[in-house]
């Protein structure tokens, strides 16, 4: 039996993987997950939906910008360092 990790199945680990490979624009990362009736699914479905992670508050929002998930793990005010800040080079003094 082969187990394949599909990053489109919602989990905190898959969210982190997606934002590490996504562009940070206008204060959010755009990600995509399997959904069922436009709700996050923990399994593969025939429906994919776009979501937006706002690290300044640790919130994942749907296409209508409703909050669908919060985790302090992704909240910059709780110590999360998003990928776009990790990639910045330190300024010279």
N, C-alpha and C positions, 0 to 999 in steps of 0.2 A: 504494500500500500504506500503510495506516494502522497505526502502532505505538502501542499503548496501554500505559501503565505501570500495571500492576495491583499495588497495594501489598500484596496478599495472596500474591504470589509471593516466596519468601524471598530476601532479599539484605540486606546491611548497610544500604544506603540505605533500603530499604523498612521495615526494623526501626526506623530512626531516625524516618522519617515517621510510622509508627504510634504510637510513644511520644510524639511531639510532639502528637498528637491524642488521647491516652489519659489517663485519670486515674491518678495515683500513689496507691496504697492498700496499706497493710500491708507496705510495703517493696518493692513490685513494680509493674510496668506489665503490664496484660493486653493481649495482642496475638493476632492470628489469621493463620494462614498455610495455604496449600495443602499437603496432605500426601499421601503414598502409603504405605499400610500404617502409618499413624501416624508416618511419618518425614518430615522437611522435604523439600519438593519445589522444584526450581528452575523448574518449569513449572506451568501451570494443571492441576488435576485435579478430580475430582468430590467430593473430600474436603477439608473445612476443619477445622482443629484449633486449640484454644486453647493458647497458650504464655504463660509469665510471664518477663519480663526483670527480673532483680535487679541494678540498677546498682551496688550495694555490692560486687559481685564480678564484674560483667561477664558473668553467666551467663544463658542462656536455658534455661528448664526446661519440660518437657512437663506434661501433666495429672497425672502421677504424681510430679512434681517431680524427675524425672531430668534431669541436665544434658545438653542436646543440642547446645549451642553455647557457646563462650567467645570473647570478643574483648576485648583490652585497650582497644580503642576505646570500649567501653561500661562500663569499670571505673572507678568513682569514685576508687579508690586509685591509678589510673594517670593521673588528671587529667580524666576525663570529668565534665562538669557536666550532670546530667540536667535535662530541661525544667522539672520542678517547682521546682528550685532557681533556675533562671534567672528564673522568674516571681515569686519572692519579692522584696519591696521591701526595700531596706536599712533597718535600724533606725536611728531617730534617736538621736543622742548627747545 
